[in-house]
Amino acid sequence: MVMISPSIISANLMELGKAAKEAEEAGADMLHVDVMDGCFVPNITIGPAFVKALKSVTNLPLDVHLMIREPEKYVEAFAKAGAAYITVHVEATTHLHKTVQMIKDAGAKAGVTLNPATSIATLEEIIPFVDMVLVMSVNPGFSGQKFIPTSARKVAAVKQMMRERGYDVPIEVDGGINPEKAREVVRVGAEVLVSGSWLFRHPRGLKAGVEELRTAAISAKAMFV
């Protein structure tokens, strides 16, 4: 099964609670929450208090993506706030294994993220310890960017690395995801699709967008070997 994770930061900022409920009613599987610090990425968003508030209005698992420097300082706070997944960038922390273990000790599932220009070789020592790998298909920081064409090739390479080492960790893809790009990345092994602008600006509403994205993913999944 391919999971759909709407990126809540792309919703109307004055109605985020309403958007979370709509995502749940639309049949989304998770809710993606982008946390940015203005240092690791050129934007600033929200913190643990927002995640706690969001958790109070939805039953969807919160997929918290920390685009921040030294994420280890905030892992426990986000876990206590209700994050089901906490994903950190391999480039953002000096002791990645320690940070991943901190996430698990705090009671959340641990993910690691690769920026577009980051080699998949950085995953080799950490894959045995993570619950998800997030491949960024845009440069992080702002929603609405175009999908980087080489991203599907990167997903395929991560999947191949896992196969060769005997691991089966879900691959999440974030950035520029629409039905066309969903098919492209699912065909090579993606299992979690993050979509923000495309879903929340869908002309027929969020529910129609989720259904369209899922239909595209299911058709592509049938082709994945």
C-alpha positions as protocol buffer text, in pm:
chain_id: "A"
residue {
  index: 1
  type: MET
  ca { x: 0 y: 0 z: 0 }
}
residue {
  index: 2
  type: VAL
  ca { x: 119 y: 350 z: -86 }
}
residue {
  index: 3
  type: MET
  ca { x: 42 y: 607 z: 184 }
}
residue {
  index: 4
  type: ILE
  ca { x: -63 y: 968 z: 122 }
}
residue {
  index: 5
  type: SER
  ca { x: 70 y: 1234 z: 362 }
}
residue {
  index: 6
  type: PRO
  ca { x: -68 y: 1585 z: 294 }
}
residue {
  index: 7
  type: SER
  ca { x: 172 y: 1862 z: 395 }
}
residue {
  index: 8
  type: ILE
  ca { x: -30 y: 2077 z: 635 }
}
residue {
  index: 9
  type: ILE
  ca { x: 193 y: 2384 z: 595 }
}
residue {
  index: 10
  type: SER
  ca { x: 55 y: 2425 z: 242 }
}
residue {
  index: 11
  type: ALA
  ca { x: -299 y: 2469 z: 374 }
}
residue {
  index: 12
  type: ASN
  ca { x: -462 y: 2800 z: 466 }
}
residue {
  index: 13
  type: LEU
  ca { x: -255 y: 2909 z: 767 }
}
residue {
  index: 14
  type: MET
  ca { x: -563 y: 3060 z: 932 }
}
residue {
  index: 15
  type: GLU
  ca { x: -749 y: 2728 z: 918 }
}
residue {
  index: 16
  type: LEU
  ca { x: -489 y: 2459 z: 988 }
}
residue {
  index: 17
  type: GLY
  ca { x: -708 y: 2273 z: 1236 }
}
residue {
  index: 18
  type: LYS
  ca { x: -988 y: 2258 z: 981 }
}
residue {
  index: 19
  type: ALA
  ca { x: -741 y: 2143 z: 714 }
}
residue {
  index: 20
  type: ALA
  ca { x: -619 y: 1860 z: 940 }
}
residue {
  index: 21
  type: LYS
  ca { x: -975 y: 1738 z: 989 }
}
residue {
  index: 22
  type: GLU
  ca { x: -1041 y: 1762 z: 614 }
}
residue {
  index: 23
  type: ALA
  ca { x: -728 y: 1555 z: 542 }
}
residue {
  index: 24
  type: GLU
  ca { x: -852 y: 1286 z: 778 }
}
residue {
  index: 25
  type: GLU
  ca { x: -1199 y: 1286 z: 622 }
}
residue {
  index: 26
  type: ALA
  ca { x: -1040 y: 1277 z: 276 }
}
residue {
  index: 27
  type: GLY
  ca { x: -875 y: 943 z: 355 }
}
residue {
  index: 28
  type: ALA
  ca { x: -516 y: 1057 z: 405 }
}
residue {
  index: 29
  type: ASP
  ca { x: -293 y: 808 z: 587 }
}
residue {
  index: 30
  type: MET
  ca { x: -64 y: 1052 z: 767 }
}
residue {
  index: 31
  type: LEU
  ca { x: -23 y: 1426 z: 809 }
}
residue {
  index: 32
  type: HIS
  ca { x: 313 y: 1576 z: 713 }
}
residue {
  index: 33
  type: VAL
  ca { x: 434 y: 1859 z: 937 }
}
residue {
  index: 34
  type: ASP
  ca { x: 730 y: 2065 z: 815 }
}
residue {
  index: 35
  type: VAL
  ca { x: 936 y: 2227 z: 1091 }
}
residue {
  index: 36
  type: MET
  ca { x: 1184 y: 2490 z: 966 }
}
residue {
  index: 37
  type: ASP
  ca { x: 1426 y: 2703 z: 1167 }
}
residue {
  index: 38
  type: GLY
  ca { x: 1544 y: 2970 z: 924 }
}
residue {
  index: 39
  type: CYS
  ca { x: 1901 y: 2835 z: 951 }
}
residue {
  index: 40
  type: PHE
  ca { x: 1908 y: 2487 z: 801 }
}
residue {
  index: 41
  type: VAL
  ca { x: 1651 y: 2604 z: 546 }
}
residue {
  index: 42
  type: PRO
  ca { x: 1558 y: 2963 z: 447 }
}
residue {
  index: 43
  type: ASN
  ca { x: 1217 y: 2968 z: 613 }
}
residue {
  index: 44
  type: ILE
  ca { x: 1061 y: 2955 z: 961 }
}
residue {
  index: 45
  type: THR
  ca { x: 745 y: 2763 z: 1046 }
}
residue {
  index: 46
  type: ILE
  ca { x: 626 y: 2604 z: 1372 }
}
residue {
  index: 47
  type: GLY
  ca { x: 734 y: 2420 z: 1686 }
}
residue {
  index: 48
  type: PRO
  ca { x: 622 y: 2154 z: 1936 }
}
residue {
  index: 49
  type: ALA
  ca { x: 326 y: 2361 z: 2062 }
}
residue {
  index: 50
  type: PHE
  ca { x: 175 y: 2355 z: 1714 }
}
residue {
  index: 51
  type: VAL
  ca { x: 224 y: 1980 z: 1686 }
}
residue {
  index: 52
  type: LYS
  ca { x: 51 y: 1933 z: 2021 }
}
residue {
  index: 53
  type: ALA
  ca { x: -242 y: 2147 z: 1907 }
}
residue {
  index: 54
  type: LEU
  ca { x: -263 y: 1956 z: 1580 }
}
residue {
  index: 55
  type: LYS
  ca { x: -262 y: 1624 z: 1763 }
}
residue {
  index: 56
  type: SER
  ca { x: -567 y: 1737 z: 1958 }
}
residue {
  index: 57
  type: VAL
  ca { x: -779 y: 1775 z: 1643 }
}
residue {
  index: 58
  type: THR
  ca { x: -681 y: 1470 z: 1435 }
}
residue {
  index: 59
  type: ASN
  ca { x: -632 y: 1098 z: 1472 }
}
residue {
  index: 60
  type: LEU
  ca { x: -391 y: 1086 z: 1179 }
}
residue {
  index: 61
  type: PRO
  ca { x: -30 y: 993 z: 1262 }
}
residue {
  index: 62
  type: LEU
  ca { x: 180 y: 1309 z: 1256 }
}
residue {
  index: 63
  type: ASP
  ca { x: 479 y: 1279 z: 1024 }
}
residue {
  index: 64
  type: VAL
  ca { x: 707 y: 1552 z: 1164 }
}
residue {
  index: 65
  type: HIS
  ca { x: 990 y: 1655 z: 933 }
}
residue {
  index: 66
  type: LEU
  ca { x: 1259 y: 1850 z: 1118 }
}
residue {
  index: 67
  type: MET
  ca { x: 1439 y: 2079 z: 874 }
}
residue {
  index: 68
  type: ILE
  ca { x: 1648 y: 2228 z: 1153 }
}
residue {
  index: 69
  type: ARG
  ca { x: 2005 y: 2237 z: 1279 }
}
residue {
  index: 70
  type: GLU
  ca { x: 2087 y: 2020 z: 1579 }
}
residue {
  index: 71
  type: PRO
  ca { x: 1751 y: 1840 z: 1579 }
}
residue {
  index: 72
  type: GLU
  ca { x: 1863 y: 1629 z: 1875 }
}
residue {
  index: 73
  type: LYS
  ca { x: 1786 y: 1927 z: 2100 }
}
residue {
  index: 74
  type: TYR
  ca { x: 1416 y: 1913 z: 2010 }
}
residue {
  index: 75
  type: VAL
  ca { x: 1342 y: 1545 z: 1952 }
}
residue {
  index: 76
  type: GLU
  ca { x: 1197 y: 1481 z: 2297 }
}
residue {
  index: 77
  type: ALA
  ca { x: 972 y: 1788 z: 2281 }
}
residue {
  index: 78
  type: PHE
  ca { x: 824 y: 1688 z: 1946 }
}
residue {
  index: 79
  type: ALA
  ca { x: 773 y: 1329 z: 2059 }
}
residue {
  index: 80
  type: LYS
  ca { x: 591 y: 1447 z: 2373 }
}
residue {
  index: 81
  type: ALA
  ca { x: 381 y: 1677 z: 2156 }
}
residue {
  index: 82
  type: GLY
  ca { x: 248 y: 1377 z: 1964 }
}
residue {
  index: 83
  type: ALA
  ca { x: 475 y: 1309 z: 1666 }
}
residue {
  index: 84
  type: ALA
  ca { x: 439 y: 952 z: 1539 }
}
residue {
  index: 85
  type: TYR
  ca { x: 738 y: 990 z: 1305 }
}
residue {
  index: 86
  type: ILE
  ca { x: 1029 y: 1229 z: 1349 }
}
residue {
  index: 87
  type: THR
  ca { x: 1251 y: 1267 z: 1046 }
}
residue {
  index: 88
  type: VAL
  ca { x: 1589 y: 1442 z: 1057 }
}
residue {
  index: 89
  type: HIS
  ca { x: 1833 y: 1536 z: 782 }
}
residue {
  index: 90
  type: VAL
  ca { x: 2156 y: 1343 z: 763 }
}
residue {
  index: 91
  type: GLU
  ca { x: 2330 y: 1677 z: 701 }
}
residue {
  index: 92
  type: ALA
  ca { x: 2186 y: 1848 z: 1011 }
}
residue {
  index: 93
  type: THR
  ca { x: 2328 y: 1649 z: 1299 }
}
residue {
  index: 94
  type: THR
  ca { x: 2685 y: 1548 z: 1382 }
}
residue {
  index: 95
  type: HIS
  ca { x: 2595 y: 1220 z: 1552 }
}
residue {
  index: 96
  type: LEU
  ca { x: 2316 y: 1080 z: 1335 }
}
residue {
  index: 97
  type: HIS
  ca { x: 2299 y: 738 z: 1498 }
}
residue {
  index: 98
  type: LYS
  ca { x: 2265 y: 897 z: 1842 }
}
residue {
  index: 99
  type: THR
  ca { x: 1988 y: 1127 z: 1720 }
}
residue {
  index: 100
  type: VAL
  ca { x: 1798 y: 836 z: 1563 }
}
residue {
  index: 101
  type: GLN
  ca { x: 1824 y: 644 z: 1889 }
}
residue {
  index: 102
  type: MET
  ca { x: 1697 y: 948 z: 2080 }
}
residue {
  index: 103
  type: ILE
  ca { x: 1388 y: 955 z: 1858 }
}
residue {
  index: 104
  type: LYS
  ca { x: 1316 y: 590 z: 1931 }
}
residue {
  index: 105
  type: ASP
  ca { x: 1382 y: 630 z: 2302 }
}
residue {
  index: 106
  type: ALA
  ca { x: 1131 y: 916 z: 2302 }
}
residue {
  index: 107
  type: GLY
  ca { x: 864 y: 682 z: 2164 }
}
residue {
  index: 108
  type: ALA
  ca { x: 848 y: 792 z: 1799 }
}
residue {
  index: 109
  type: LYS
  ca { x: 952 y: 619 z: 1478 }
}
residue {
  index: 110
  type: ALA
  ca { x: 1275 y: 752 z: 1328 }
}
residue {
  index: 111
  type: GLY
  ca { x: 1329 y: 871 z: 974 }
}
residue {
  index: 112
  type: VAL
  ca { x: 1625 y: 1020 z: 793 }
}
residue {
  index: 113
  type: THR
  ca { x: 1611 y: 1266 z: 506 }
}
residue {
  index: 114
  type: LEU
  ca { x: 1833 y: 1321 z: 202 }
}
residue {
  index: 115
  type: ASN
  ca { x: 1851 y: 1659 z: 32 }
}
residue {
  index: 116
  type: PRO
  ca { x: 1860 y: 1652 z: -349 }
}
residue {
  index: 117
  type: ALA
  ca { x: 2240 y: 1690 z: -370 }
}
residue {
  index: 118
  type: THR
  ca { x: 2318 y: 1448 z: -85 }
}
residue {
  index: 119
  type: SER
  ca { x: 2461 y: 1110 z: -182 }
}
residue {
  index: 120
  type: ILE
  ca { x: 2275 y: 794 z: -88 }
}
residue {
  index: 121
  type: ALA
  ca { x: 2608 y: 666 z: 45 }
}
residue {
  index: 122
  type: THR
  ca { x: 2531 y: 863 z: 362 }
}
residue {
  index: 123
  type: LEU
  ca { x: 2256 y: 609 z: 436 }
}
residue {
  index: 124
  type: GLU
  ca { x: 2475 y: 300 z: 442 }
}
residue {
  index: 125
  type: GLU
  ca { x: 2554 y: 301 z: 814 }
}
residue {
  index: 126
  type: ILE
  ca { x: 2215 y: 425 z: 935 }
}
residue {
  index: 127
  type: ILE
  ca { x: 1963 y: 221 z: 732 }
}
residue {
  index: 128
  type: PRO
  ca { x: 1959 y: -69 z: 982 }
}
residue {
  index: 129
  type: PHE
  ca { x: 1833 y: 167 z: 1252 }
}
residue {
  index: 130
  type: VAL
  ca { x: 1562 y: 374 z: 1080 }
}
residue {
  index: 131
  type: ASP
  ca { x: 1191 y: 328 z: 1016 }
}
residue {
  index: 132
  type: MET
  ca { x: 1170 y: 548 z: 704 }
}
residue {
  index: 133
  type: VAL
  ca { x: 1389 y: 723 z: 448 }
}
residue {
  index: 134
  type: LEU
  ca { x: 1269 y: 1055 z: 306 }
}
residue {
  index: 135
  type: VAL
  ca { x: 1401 y: 1156 z: -36 }
}
residue {
  index: 136
  type: MET
  ca { x: 1356 y: 1527 z: -103 }
}
residue {
  index: 137
  type: SER
  ca { x: 1254 y: 1588 z: -464 }
}
residue {
  index: 138
  type: VAL
  ca { x: 1289 y: 1966 z: -421 }
}
residue {
  index: 139
  type: ASN
  ca { x: 1532 y: 2174 z: -220 }
}
residue {
  index: 140
  type: PRO
  ca { x: 1370 y: 2212 z: 123 }
}
residue {
  index: 141
  type: GLY
  ca { x: 1235 y: 2538 z: 254 }
}
residue {
  index: 142
  type: PHE
  ca { x: 936 y: 2639 z: 43 }
}
residue {
  index: 143
  type: SER
  ca { x: 625 y: 2468 z: -91 }
}
residue {
  index: 144
  type: GLY
  ca { x: 516 y: 2483 z: -453 }
}
residue {
  index: 145
  type: GLN
  ca { x: 853 y: 2400 z: -610 }
}
residue {
  index: 146
  type: LYS
  ca { x: 897 y: 2187 z: -920 }
}
residue {
  index: 147
  type: PHE
  ca { x: 998 y: 1822 z: -891 }
}
residue {
  index: 148
  type: ILE
  ca { x: 1370 y: 1770 z: -962 }
}
residue {
  index: 149
  type: PRO
  ca { x: 1388 y: 1528 z: -1259 }
}
residue {
  index: 150
  type: THR
  ca { x: 1664 y: 1307 z: -1114 }
}
residue {
  index: 151
  type: SER
  ca { x: 1464 y: 1231 z: -799 }
}
residue {
  index: 152
  type: ALA
  ca { x: 1307 y: 909 z: -929 }
}
residue {
  index: 153
  type: ARG
  ca { x: 1652 y: 776 z: -1010 }
}
residue {
  index: 154
  type: LYS
  ca { x: 1757 y: 851 z: -653 }
}
residue {
  index: 155
  type: VAL
  ca { x: 1455 y: 666 z: -513 }
}
residue {
  index: 156
  type: ALA
  ca { x: 1545 y: 367 z: -729 }
}
residue {
  index: 157
  type: ALA
  ca { x: 1904 y: 376 z: -602 }
}
residue {
  index: 158
  type: VAL
  ca { x: 1792 y: 386 z: -238 }
}
residue {
  index: 159
  type: LYS
  ca { x: 1557 y: 94 z: -301 }
}
residue {
  index: 160
  type: GLN
  ca { x: 1835 y: -104 z: -466 }
}
residue {
  index: 161
  type: MET
  ca { x: 2069 y: -35 z: -173 }
}
residue {
  index: 162
  type: MET
  ca { x: 1807 y: -172 z: 65 }
}
residue {
  index: 163
  type: ARG
  ca { x: 1753 y: -484 z: -142 }
}
residue {
  index: 164
  type: GLU
  ca { x: 2125 y: -555 z: -156 }
}
residue {
  index: 165
  type: ARG
  ca { x: 2151 y: -525 z: 223 }
}
residue {
  index: 166
  type: GLY
  ca { x: 1830 y: -706 z: 308 }
}
residue {
  index: 167
  type: TYR
  ca { x: 1633 y: -412 z: 449 }
}
residue {
  index: 168
  type: ASP
  ca { x: 1277 y: -309 z: 376 }
}
residue {
  index: 169
  type: VAL
  ca { x: 1231 y: 48 z: 496 }
}
residue {
  index: 170
  type: PRO
  ca { x: 952 y: 265 z: 346 }
}
residue {
  index: 171
  type: ILE
  ca { x: 1074 y: 539 z: 115 }
}
residue {
  index: 172
  type: GLU
  ca { x: 892 y: 870 z: 142 }
}
residue {
  index: 173
  type: VAL
  ca { x: 915 y: 1135 z: -132 }
}
residue {
  index: 174
  type: ASP
  ca { x: 846 y: 1504 z: -73 }
}
residue {
  index: 175
  type: GLY
  ca { x: 839 y: 1788 z: -326 }
}
residue {
  index: 176
  type: GLY
  ca { x: 641 y: 1863 z: -640 }
}
residue {
  index: 177
  type: ILE
  ca { x: 426 y: 1550 z: -608 }
}
residue {
  index: 178
  type: ASN
  ca { x: 121 y: 1531 z: -835 }
}
residue {
  index: 179
  type: PRO
  ca { x: -32 y: 1222 z: -1003 }
}
residue {
  index: 180
  type: GLU
  ca { x: 228 y: 1218 z: -1280 }
}
residue {
  index: 181
  type: LYS
  ca { x: 522 y: 1239 z: -1040 }
}
residue {
  index: 182
  type: ALA
  ca { x: 353 y: 998 z: -799 }
}
residue {
  index: 183
  type: ARG
  ca { x: 346 y: 733 z: -1071 }
}
residue {
  index: 184
  type: GLU
  ca { x: 708 y: 805 z: -1154 }
}
residue {
  index: 185
  type: VAL
  ca { x: 840 y: 754 z: -801 }
}
residue {
  index: 186
  type: VAL
  ca { x: 607 y: 470 z: -700 }
}
residue {
  index: 187
  type: ARG
  ca { x: 719 y: 270 z: -1005 }
}
residue {
  index: 188
  type: VAL
  ca { x: 1071 y: 265 z: -860 }
}
residue {
  index: 189
  type: GLY
  ca { x: 984 y: 194 z: -498 }
}
residue {
  index: 190
  type: ALA
  ca { x: 834 y: 496 z: -317 }
}
residue {
  index: 191
  type: GLU
  ca { x: 571 y: 403 z: -58 }
}
residue {
  index: 192
  type: VAL
  ca { x: 484 y: 733 z: 112 }
}
residue {
  index: 193
  type: LEU
  ca { x: 389 y: 1040 z: -92 }
}
residue {
  index: 194
  type: VAL
  ca { x: 398 y: 1390 z: 57 }
}
residue {
  index: 195
  type: SER
  ca { x: 199 y: 1648 z: -135 }
}
residue {
  index: 196
  type: GLY
  ca { x: 126 y: 2001 z: -28 }
}
residue {
  index: 197
  type: SER
  ca { x: 39 y: 2268 z: -281 }
}
residue {
  index: 198
  type: TRP
  ca { x: -107 y: 2028 z: -535 }
}
residue {
  index: 199
  type: LEU
  ca { x: -342 y: 1868 z: -282 }
}
residue {
  index: 200
  type: PHE
  ca { x: -454 y: 2177 z: -94 }
}
residue {
  index: 201
  type: ARG
  ca { x: -511 y: 2376 z: -413 }
}
residue {
  index: 202
  type: HIS
  ca { x: -693 y: 2099 z: -597 }
}
residue {
  index: 203
  type: PRO
  ca { x: -983 y: 2256 z: -791 }
}
residue {
  index: 204
  type: ARG
  ca { x: -1227 y: 1989 z: -668 }
}
residue {
  index: 205
  type: GLY
  ca { x: -1111 y: 1988 z: -309 }
}
residue {
  index: 206
  type: LEU
  ca { x: -877 y: 1791 z: -87 }
}
residue {
  index: 207
  type: LYS
  ca { x: -1075 y: 1466 z: -93 }
}
residue {
  index: 208
  type: ALA
  ca { x: -1073 y: 1458 z: -474 }
}
residue {
  index: 209
  type: GLY
  ca { x: -700 y: 1530 z: -471 }
}
residue {
  index: 210
  type: VAL
  ca { x: -623 y: 1247 z: -229 }
}
residue {
  index: 211
  type: GLU
  ca { x: -833 y: 1005 z: -435 }
}
residue {
  index: 212
  type: GLU
  ca { x: -664 y: 1111 z: -760 }
}
residue {
  index: 213
  type: LEU
  ca { x: -318 y: 1076 z: -608 }
}
residue {
  index: 214
  type: ARG
  ca { x: -401 y: 735 z: -461 }
}
residue {
  index: 215
  type: THR
  ca { x: -540 y: 609 z: -790 }
}
residue {
  index: 216
  type: ALA
  ca { x: -219 y: 712 z: -966 }
}
residue {
  index: 217
  type: ALA
  ca { x: -9 y: 544 z: -697 }
}
residue {
  index: 218
  type: ILE
  ca { x: -206 y: 219 z: -708 }
}
residue {
  index: 219
  type: SER
  ca { x: -173 y: 196 z: -1086 }
}
residue {
  index: 220
  type: ALA
  ca { x: 203 y: 253 z: -1059 }
}
residue {
  index: 221
  type: LYS
  ca { x: 242 y: 11 z: -767 }
}
residue {
  index: 222
  type: ALA
  ca { x: 105 y: -266 z: -986 }
}
residue {
  index: 223
  type: MET
  ca { x: 399 y: -207 z: -1221 }
}
residue {
  index: 224
  type: PHE
  ca { x: 665 y: -210 z: -947 }
}
residue {
  index: 225
  type: VAL
  ca { x: 876 y: -524 z: -932 }
}
